[in-house]
Amino acid sequence: MATAARTAPAQTAEKPANEAGGAAVRAADADSQPDALWKPVLGLGCELTVDLPVPDFKIADLLKLHKGSIVNAHWRVGRDVPLCLNATPIGWIEFEVVGGNLAVRLTELV
């Protein structure tokens, strides 16, 4: 009677999560719980500004300003305006009127 030779299946070693690739595992965990990472800073204040550059504005123009002055920003209606967080550009917005108030709609994140 002939006996077939048996070979053991090839064994593969698995890397523990704390070795190479562990950072990817931790990053995946962080993605599933983003609030946990942000929790320490959620209460910090920041300044969100809409920056409308006015080209060629001079000190002479500043000195002529008075209540009711209109400053021509030379900004085309419908053109997106820069949005900054703590003086850092983070996106682009467009103006809208909502319930009688001026509001902005985010059109692009940087």
N, CA, C and O atoms as a GROMACS GRO file, in nm:
protein
  440
    1MET      N    1   0.083  -0.115   0.000
    1MET     CA    2   0.000   0.000   0.000
    1MET      C    3   0.089   0.123   0.000
    1MET      O    4   0.180   0.135   0.082
    2ALA      N    5   0.064   0.213  -0.089
    2ALA     CA    6   0.145   0.333  -0.101
    2ALA      C    7   0.092   0.440  -0.007
    2ALA      O    8  -0.029   0.460   0.006
    3THR      N    9   0.182   0.506   0.058
    3THR     CA   10   0.143   0.613   0.150
    3THR      C   11   0.181   0.746   0.086
    3THR      O   12   0.293   0.765   0.039
    4ALA      N   13   0.087   0.836   0.087
    4ALA     CA   14   0.114   0.968   0.032
    4ALA      C   15   0.192   1.048   0.136
    4ALA      O   16   0.159   1.047   0.254
    5ALA      N   17   0.292   1.115   0.090
    5ALA     CA   18   0.372   1.197   0.182
    5ALA      C   19   0.291   1.322   0.218
    5ALA      O   20   0.239   1.391   0.131
    6ARG      N   21   0.282   1.348   0.345
    6ARG     CA   22   0.209   1.467   0.391
    6ARG      C   23   0.307   1.578   0.423
    6ARG      O   24   0.410   1.556   0.487
    7THR      N   25   0.273   1.696   0.378
    7THR     CA   26   0.356   1.811   0.410
    7THR      C   27   0.271   1.908   0.491
    7THR      O   28   0.152   1.926   0.467
    8ALA      N   29   0.335   1.967   0.586
    8ALA     CA   30   0.264   2.064   0.668
    8ALA      C   31   0.241   2.190   0.587
    8ALA      O   32   0.328   2.232   0.510
    9PRO      N   33   0.125   2.252   0.603
    9PRO     CA   34   0.102   2.376   0.530
    9PRO      C   35   0.201   2.483   0.574
    9PRO      O   36   0.245   2.486   0.689
   10ALA      N   37   0.234   2.569   0.481
   10ALA     CA   38   0.328   2.677   0.512
   10ALA      C   39   0.265   2.766   0.619
   10ALA      O   40   0.148   2.802   0.610
   11GLN      N   41   0.344   2.800   0.717
   11GLN     CA   42   0.294   2.886   0.824
   11GLN      C   43   0.338   3.029   0.798
   11GLN      O   44   0.451   3.055   0.757
   12THR      N   45   0.247   3.119   0.822
   12THR     CA   46   0.281   3.260   0.805
   12THR      C   47   0.282   3.325   0.941
   12THR      O   48   0.194   3.301   1.024
   13ALA      N   49   0.380   3.406   0.961
   13ALA     CA   50   0.389   3.475   1.090
   13ALA      C   51   0.310   3.605   1.081
   13ALA      O   52   0.326   3.682   0.986
   14GLU      N   53   0.224   3.628   1.179
   14GLU     CA   54   0.149   3.753   1.184
   14GLU      C   55   0.222   3.851   1.274
   14GLU      O   56   0.272   3.815   1.380
   15LYS      N   57   0.227   3.975   1.228
   15LYS     CA   58   0.293   4.078   1.307
   15LYS      C   59   0.196   4.129   1.412
   15LYS      O   60   0.079   4.152   1.382
   16PRO      N   61   0.242   4.145   1.534
   16PRO     CA   62   0.155   4.205   1.635
   16PRO      C   63   0.122   4.349   1.596
   16PRO      O   64   0.198   4.413   1.523
   17ALA      N   65   0.010   4.400   1.644
   17ALA     CA   66  -0.035   4.534   1.608
   17ALA      C   67   0.063   4.642   1.650
   17ALA      O   68   0.063   4.750   1.592
   18ASN      N   69   0.148   4.615   1.749
   18ASN     CA   70   0.239   4.720   1.794
   18ASN      C   71   0.367   4.725   1.713
   18ASN      O   72   0.450   4.813   1.737
   19GLU      N   73   0.386   4.634   1.618
   19GLU     CA   74   0.503   4.641   1.530
   19GLU      C   75   0.465   4.719   1.405
   19GLU      O   76   0.367   4.793   1.405
   20ALA      N   77   0.542   4.702   1.298
   20ALA     CA   78   0.514   4.773   1.173
   20ALA      C   79   0.368   4.750   1.134
   20ALA      O   80   0.319   4.637   1.138
   21GLY      N   81   0.302   4.855   1.099
   21GLY     CA   82   0.161   4.844   1.065
   21GLY      C   83   0.073   4.883   1.183
   21GLY      O   84  -0.046   4.906   1.165
   22GLY      N   85   0.129   4.890   1.300
   22GLY     CA   86   0.052   4.928   1.418
   22GLY      C   87   0.000   5.069   1.407
   22GLY      O   88  -0.109   5.100   1.454
   23ALA      N   89   0.080   5.156   1.344
   23ALA     CA   90   0.036   5.294   1.327
   23ALA      C   91  -0.089   5.299   1.241
   23ALA      O   92  -0.180   5.379   1.265
   24ALA      N   93  -0.093   5.213   1.140
   24ALA     CA   94  -0.212   5.209   1.053
   24ALA      C   95  -0.333   5.162   1.132
   24ALA      O   96  -0.444   5.212   1.112
   25VAL      N   97  -0.312   5.068   1.222
   25VAL     CA   98  -0.423   5.020   1.304
   25VAL      C   99  -0.470   5.132   1.396
   25VAL      O  100  -0.590   5.154   1.410
   26ARG      N  101  -0.376   5.202   1.459
   26ARG     CA  102  -0.415   5.312   1.547
   26ARG      C  103  -0.486   5.422   1.468
   26ARG      O  104  -0.581   5.482   1.517
   27ALA      N  105  -0.440   5.450   1.346
   27ALA     CA  106  -0.503   5.552   1.264
   27ALA      C  107  -0.645   5.510   1.228
   27ALA      O  108  -0.736   5.593   1.227
   28ALA      N  109  -0.664   5.382   1.199
   28ALA     CA  110  -0.798   5.334   1.166
   28ALA      C  111  -0.889   5.347   1.288
   28ALA      O  112  -1.006   5.383   1.274
   29ASP      N  113  -0.837   5.318   1.406
   29ASP     CA  114  -0.916   5.335   1.528
   29ASP      C  115  -0.952   5.481   1.547
   29ASP      O  116  -1.064   5.513   1.587
   30ALA      N  117  -0.859   5.570   1.520
   30ALA     CA  118  -0.883   5.714   1.537
   30ALA      C  119  -0.990   5.761   1.440
   30ALA      O  120  -1.073   5.845   1.476
   31ASP      N  121  -0.990   5.707   1.317
   31ASP     CA  122  -1.091   5.746   1.220
   31ASP      C  123  -1.230   5.705   1.265
   31ASP      O  124  -1.328   5.774   1.237
   32SER      N  125  -1.239   5.593   1.334
   32SER     CA  126  -1.370   5.547   1.377
   32SER      C  127  -1.420   5.625   1.497
   32SER      O  128  -1.540   5.624   1.525
   33GLN      N  129  -1.332   5.694   1.569
   33GLN     CA  130  -1.371   5.774   1.685
   33GLN      C  131  -1.301   5.909   1.682
   33GLN      O  132  -1.217   5.937   1.767
   34PRO      N  133  -1.334   5.995   1.584
   34PRO     CA  134  -1.263   6.122   1.572
   34PRO      C  135  -1.285   6.213   1.692
   34PRO      O  136  -1.196   6.290   1.727
   35ASP      N  137  -1.400   6.206   1.756
   35ASP     CA  138  -1.427   6.293   1.870
   35ASP      C  139  -1.330   6.266   1.985
   35ASP      O  140  -1.298   6.358   2.060
   36ALA      N  141  -1.285   6.144   1.999
   36ALA     CA  142  -1.193   6.111   2.107
   36ALA      C  143  -1.062   6.187   2.091
   36ALA      O  144  -1.006   6.233   2.191
   37LEU      N  145  -1.013   6.201   1.970
   37LEU     CA  146  -0.889   6.274   1.946
   37LEU      C  147  -0.908   6.425   1.962
   37LEU      O  148  -0.819   6.494   2.011
   38TRP      N  149  -1.022   6.475   1.920
   38TRP     CA  150  -1.049   6.618   1.922
   38TRP      C  151  -1.099   6.667   2.058
   38TRP      O  152  -1.096   6.787   2.085
   39LYS      N  153  -1.144   6.577   2.143
   39LYS     CA  154  -1.206   6.616   2.270
   39LYS      C  155  -1.123   6.716   2.351
   39LYS      O  156  -1.181   6.810   2.404
   40PRO      N  157  -0.991   6.701   2.363
   40PRO     CA  158  -0.914   6.796   2.444
   40PRO      C  159  -0.915   6.940   2.392
   40PRO      O  160  -0.891   7.033   2.468
   41VAL      N  161  -0.942   6.959   2.263
   41VAL     CA  162  -0.935   7.094   2.207
   41VAL      C  163  -1.070   7.150   2.162
   41VAL      O  164  -1.076   7.262   2.112
   42LEU      N  165  -1.177   7.075   2.180
   42LEU     CA  166  -1.308   7.118   2.131
   42LEU      C  167  -1.354   7.250   2.192
   42LEU      O  168  -1.429   7.323   2.127
   43GLY      N  169  -1.314   7.282   2.312
   43GLY     CA  170  -1.357   7.405   2.378
   43GLY      C  171  -1.268   7.525   2.352
   43GLY      O  172  -1.300   7.635   2.398
   44LEU      N  173  -1.158   7.508   2.280
   44LEU     CA  174  -1.068   7.620   2.252
   44LEU      C  175  -1.132   7.719   2.156
   44LEU      O  176  -1.201   7.680   2.062
   45GLY      N  177  -1.109   7.846   2.182
   45GLY     CA  178  -1.161   7.949   2.093
   45GLY      C  179  -1.077   7.962   1.968
   45GLY      O  180  -0.959   7.929   1.968
   46CYS      N  181  -1.139   8.011   1.862
   46CYS     CA  182  -1.068   8.039   1.738
   46CYS      C  183  -1.142   8.152   1.667
   46CYS      O  184  -1.257   8.180   1.698
   47GLU      N  185  -1.075   8.214   1.573
   47GLU     CA  186  -1.134   8.325   1.499
   47GLU      C  187  -1.156   8.285   1.355
   47GLU      O  188  -1.061   8.256   1.282
   48LEU      N  189  -1.282   8.284   1.314
   48LEU     CA  190  -1.318   8.253   1.176
   48LEU      C  191  -1.349   8.386   1.108
   48LEU      O  192  -1.438   8.460   1.152
   49THR      N  193  -1.276   8.416   1.001
   49THR     CA  194  -1.294   8.543   0.933
   49THR      C  195  -1.318   8.523   0.784
   49THR      O  196  -1.270   8.428   0.724
   50VAL      N  197  -1.392   8.615   0.727
   50VAL     CA  198  -1.410   8.623   0.582
   50VAL      C  199  -1.321   8.737   0.538
   50VAL      O  200  -1.343   8.852   0.577
   51ASP      N  201  -1.223   8.707   0.457
   51ASP     CA  202  -1.127   8.808   0.414
   51ASP      C  203  -1.159   8.854   0.273
   51ASP      O  204  -1.149   8.778   0.176
   52LEU      N  205  -1.199   8.980   0.264
   52LEU     CA  206  -1.229   9.038   0.134
   52LEU      C  207  -1.121   9.140   0.101
   52LEU      O  208  -1.128   9.255   0.145
   53PRO      N  209  -1.022   9.100   0.024
   53PRO     CA  210  -0.914   9.192  -0.010
   53PRO      C  211  -0.965   9.309  -0.094
   53PRO      O  212  -1.048   9.291  -0.183
   54VAL      N  213  -0.917   9.427  -0.064
   54VAL     CA  214  -0.951   9.546  -0.140
   54VAL      C  215  -0.822   9.595  -0.206
   54VAL      O  216  -0.737   9.655  -0.140
   55PRO      N  217  -0.808   9.568  -0.335
   55PRO     CA  218  -0.683   9.606  -0.403
   55PRO      C  219  -0.666   9.757  -0.414
   55PRO      O  220  -0.763   9.831  -0.428
   56ASP      N  221  -0.543   9.800  -0.406
   56ASP     CA  222  -0.505   9.941  -0.425
   56ASP      C  223  -0.567  10.036  -0.323
   56ASP      O  224  -0.584  10.155  -0.352
   57PHE      N  225  -0.600   9.988  -0.204
   57PHE     CA  226  -0.652  10.075  -0.098
   57PHE      C  227  -0.534  10.145  -0.032
   57PHE      O  228  -0.436  10.081   0.006
   58LYS      N  229  -0.544  10.276  -0.019
   58LYS     CA  230  -0.432  10.356   0.032
   58LYS      C  231  -0.471  10.427   0.161
   58LYS      O  232  -0.589  10.433   0.196
   59ILE      N  233  -0.372  10.480   0.232
   59ILE     CA  234  -0.396  10.557   0.354
   59ILE      C  235  -0.488  10.676   0.322
   59ILE      O  236  -0.574  10.711   0.402
   60ALA      N  237  -0.469  10.737   0.206
   60ALA     CA  238  -0.555  10.849   0.165
   60ALA      C  239  -0.701  10.804   0.160
   60ALA      O  240  -0.791  10.880   0.197
   61ASP      N  241  -0.726  10.681   0.113
   61ASP     CA  242  -0.862  10.627   0.108
   61ASP      C  243  -0.916  10.606   0.250
   61ASP      O  244  -1.033  10.633   0.277
   62LEU      N  245  -0.830  10.558   0.339
   62LEU     CA  246  -0.869  10.538   0.478
   62LEU      C  247  -0.911  10.670   0.544
   62LEU      O  248  -1.011  10.675   0.616
   63LEU      N  249  -0.835  10.774   0.518
   63LEU     CA  250  -0.863  10.904   0.580
   63LEU      C  251  -0.992  10.968   0.528
   63LEU      O  252  -1.049  11.056   0.593
   64LYS      N  253  -1.037  10.925   0.412
   64LYS     CA  254  -1.162  10.978   0.355
   64LYS      C  255  -1.286  10.904   0.406
   64LYS      O  256  -1.398  10.946   0.379
   65LEU      N  257  -1.267  10.795   0.478
   65LEU     CA  258  -1.382  10.716   0.524
   65LEU      C  259  -1.462  10.790   0.629
   65LEU      O  260  -1.406  10.858   0.714
   66HIS      N  261  -1.592  10.775   0.623
   66HIS     CA  262  -1.684  10.831   0.722
   66HIS      C  263  -1.806  10.740   0.727
   66HIS      O  264  -1.822  10.651   0.645
   67LYS      N  265  -1.890  10.765   0.824
   67LYS     CA  266  -2.011  10.684   0.838
   67LYS      C  267  -2.090  10.692   0.708
   67LYS      O  268  -2.119  10.801   0.657
   68GLY      N  269  -2.126  10.576   0.654
   68GLY     CA  270  -2.201  10.570   0.529
   68GLY      C  271  -2.114  10.556   0.406
   68GLY      O  272  -2.166  10.543   0.295
   69SER      N  273  -1.979  10.560   0.423
   69SER     CA  274  -1.889  10.544   0.309
   69SER      C  275  -1.909  10.406   0.247
   69SER      O  276  -1.937  10.307   0.315
   70ILE      N  277  -1.892  10.402   0.117
   70ILE     CA  278  -1.896  10.274   0.045
   70ILE      C  279  -1.759  10.253  -0.015
   70ILE      O  280  -1.706  10.338  -0.086
   71VAL      N  281  -1.702  10.136   0.015
   71VAL     CA  282  -1.569  10.101  -0.037
   71VAL      C  283  -1.589  10.000  -0.149
   71VAL      O  284  -1.645   9.892  -0.127
   72ASN      N  285  -1.542  10.035  -0.268
   72ASN     CA  286  -1.552   9.943  -0.380
   72ASN      C  287  -1.440   9.840  -0.366
   72ASN      O  288  -1.322   9.873  -0.378
   73ALA      N  289  -1.479   9.715  -0.341
   73ALA     CA  290  -1.380   9.609  -0.322
   73ALA      C  291  -1.331   9.551  -0.454
   73ALA      O  292  -1.240   9.468  -0.456
   74HIS      N  293  -1.391   9.595  -0.565
   74HIS     CA  294  -1.353   9.542  -0.697
   74HIS      C  295  -1.363   9.390  -0.698
   74HIS      O  296  -1.285   9.322  -0.764
   75TRP      N  297  -1.460   9.337  -0.622
   75TRP     CA  298  -1.479   9.192  -0.612
   75TRP      C  299  -1.605   9.158  -0.690
   75TRP      O  300  -1.713   9.207  -0.657
   76ARG      N  301  -1.593   9.076  -0.790
   76ARG     CA  302  -1.705   9.042  -0.877
   76ARG      C  303  -1.814   8.968  -0.798
   76ARG      O  304  -1.783   8.876  -0.722
   77VAL      N  305  -1.938   9.007  -0.814
   77VAL     CA  306  -2.049   8.939  -0.748
   77VAL      C  307  -2.052   8.793  -0.795
   77VAL      O  308  -2.041   8.765  -0.914
   78GLY      N  309  -2.065   8.702  -0.702
   78GLY     CA  310  -2.066   8.559  -0.734
   78GLY      C  311  -1.930   8.494  -0.723
   78GLY      O  312  -1.919   8.371  -0.727
   79ARG      N  313  -1.826   8.575  -0.710
   79ARG     CA  314  -1.691   8.519  -0.695
   79ARG      C  315  -1.671   8.476  -0.550
   79ARG      O  316  -1.708   8.549  -0.458
   80ASP      N  317  -1.614   8.358  -0.530
   80ASP     CA  318  -1.592   8.308  -0.395
   80ASP      C  319  -1.491   8.394  -0.319
   80ASP      O  320  -1.399   8.451  -0.378
   81VAL      N  321  -1.511   8.403  -0.187
   81VAL     CA  322  -1.432   8.487  -0.099
   81VAL      C  323  -1.353   8.396  -0.004
   81VAL      O  324  -1.406   8.294   0.039
   82PRO      N  325  -1.228   8.432   0.028
   82PRO     CA  326  -1.147   8.347   0.118
   82PRO      C  327  -1.205   8.341   0.260
   82PRO      O  328  -1.252   8.441   0.315
   83LEU      N  329  -1.200   8.222   0.318
   83LEU     CA  330  -1.240   8.197   0.456
   83LEU      C  331  -1.114   8.156   0.533
   83LEU      O  332  -1.042   8.066   0.490
   84CYS      N  333  -1.089   8.222   0.647
   84CYS     CA  334  -0.967   8.195   0.724
   84CYS      C  335  -1.002   8.155   0.867
   84CYS      O  336  -1.100   8.202   0.924
   85LEU      N  337  -0.920   8.070   0.923
   85LEU     CA  338  -0.930   8.030   1.063
   85LEU      C  339  -0.799   8.069   1.129
   85LEU      O  340  -0.693   8.018   1.093
   86ASN      N  341  -0.806   8.159   1.226
   86ASN     CA  342  -0.686   8.210   1.292
   86ASN      C  343  -0.582   8.258   1.190
   86ASN      O  344  -0.464   8.225   1.200
   87ALA      N  345  -0.628   8.336   1.092
   87ALA     CA  346  -0.545   8.396   0.987
   87ALA      C  347  -0.488   8.295   0.888
   87ALA      O  348  -0.403   8.331   0.807
   88THR      N  349  -0.533   8.169   0.892
   88THR     CA  350  -0.488   8.067   0.798
   88THR      C  351  -0.601   8.034   0.702
   88THR      O  352  -0.710   7.997   0.746
   89PRO      N  353  -0.578   8.048   0.571
   89PRO     CA  354  -0.685   8.015   0.475
   89PRO      C  355  -0.728   7.869   0.488
   89PRO      O  356  -0.645   7.779   0.489
   90ILE      N  357  -0.860   7.848   0.499
   90ILE     CA  358  -0.910   7.711   0.510
   90ILE      C  359  -1.012   7.678   0.402
   90ILE      O  360  -1.051   7.562   0.387
   91GLY      N  361  -1.056   7.778   0.327
   91GLY     CA  362  -1.155   7.749   0.225
   91GLY      C  363  -1.206   7.873   0.156
   91GLY      O  364  -1.149   7.982   0.168
   92TRP      N  365  -1.314   7.853   0.082
   92TRP     CA  366  -1.377   7.960   0.005
   92TRP      C  367  -1.526   7.958   0.034
   92TRP      O  368  -1.586   7.851   0.052
   93ILE      N  369  -1.586   8.077   0.037
   93ILE     CA  370  -1.728   8.088   0.068
   93ILE      C  371  -1.796   8.178  -0.034
   93ILE      O  372  -1.730   8.249  -0.110
   94GLU      N  373  -1.929   8.174  -0.034
   94GLU     CA  374  -2.007   8.272  -0.108
   94GLU      C  375  -2.109   8.330  -0.012
   94GLU      O  376  -2.151   8.263   0.083
   95PHE      N  377  -2.150   8.453  -0.035
   95PHE     CA  378  -2.246   8.520   0.052
   95PHE      C  379  -2.388   8.480   0.015
   95PHE      O  380  -2.419   8.456  -0.102
   96GLU      N  381  -2.473   8.474   0.117
   96GLU     CA  382  -2.616   8.448   0.098
   96GLU      C  383  -2.692   8.529   0.202
   96GLU      O  384  -2.636   8.571   0.303
   97VAL      N  385  -2.819   8.549   0.176
   97VAL     CA  386  -2.907   8.611   0.275
   97VAL      C  387  -2.998   8.502   0.326
   97VAL      O  388  -3.066   8.434   0.248
   98VAL      N  389  -3.000   8.485   0.458
   98VAL     CA  390  -3.083   8.382   0.521
   98VAL      C  391  -3.167   8.450   0.629
   98VAL      O  392  -3.114   8.499   0.728
   99GLY      N  393  -3.296   8.452   0.609
   99GLY     CA  394  -3.386   8.513   0.708
   99GLY      C  395  -3.353   8.658   0.738
   99GLY      O  396  -3.365   8.701   0.852
  100GLY      N  397  -3.312   8.732   0.639
  100GLY     CA  398  -3.280   8.873   0.659
  100GLY      C  399  -3.140   8.897   0.711
  100GLY      O  400  -3.101   9.012   0.732
  101ASN      N  401  -3.062   8.791   0.733
  101ASN     CA  402  -2.923   8.804   0.782
  101ASN      C  403  -2.825   8.766   0.671
  101ASN      O  404  -2.853   8.679   0.588
  102LEU      N  405  -2.711   8.831   0.672
  102LEU     CA  406  -2.604   8.794   0.580
  102LEU      C  407  -2.537   8.668   0.633
  102LEU      O  408  -2.498   8.662   0.749
  103ALA      N  409  -2.524   8.568   0.548
  103ALA     CA  410  -2.463   8.441   0.586
  103ALA      C  411  -2.362   8.402   0.479
  103ALA      O  412  -2.356   8.464   0.373
  104VAL      N  413  -2.284   8.300   0.507
  104VAL     CA  414  -2.188   8.249   0.409
  104VAL      C  415  -2.210   8.099   0.391
  104VAL      O  416  -2.244   8.027   0.484
  105ARG      N  417  -2.190   8.055   0.268
  105ARG     CA  418  -2.200   7.913   0.235
  105ARG      C  419  -2.060   7.866   0.194
  105ARG      O  420  -1.998   7.924   0.106
  106LEU      N  421  -2.012   7.762   0.257
  106LEU     CA  422  -1.882   7.705   0.225
  106LEU      C  423  -1.889   7.637   0.088
  106LEU      O  424  -1.973   7.550   0.066
  107THR      N  425  -1.801   7.677  -0.002
  107THR     CA  426  -1.800   7.620  -0.136
  107THR      C  427  -1.681   7.528  -0.160
  107THR      O  428  -1.686   7.440  -0.246
  108GLU      N  429  -1.573   7.550  -0.083
  108GLU     CA  430  -1.453   7.468  -0.102
  108GLU      C  431  -1.367   7.472   0.024
  108GLU      O  432  -1.346   7.578   0.082
  109LEU      N  433  -1.317   7.357   0.065
  109LEU     CA  434  -1.218   7.349   0.172
  109LEU      C  435  -1.080   7.336   0.110
  109LEU      O  436  -1.062   7.267   0.010
  110VAL      N  437  -0.983   7.403   0.168
  110VAL     CA  438  -0.845   7.398   0.116
  110VAL      C  439  -0.785   7.265   0.151
  110VAL      O  440  -0.670   7.238   0.117
   0.00000   0.00000   0.00000
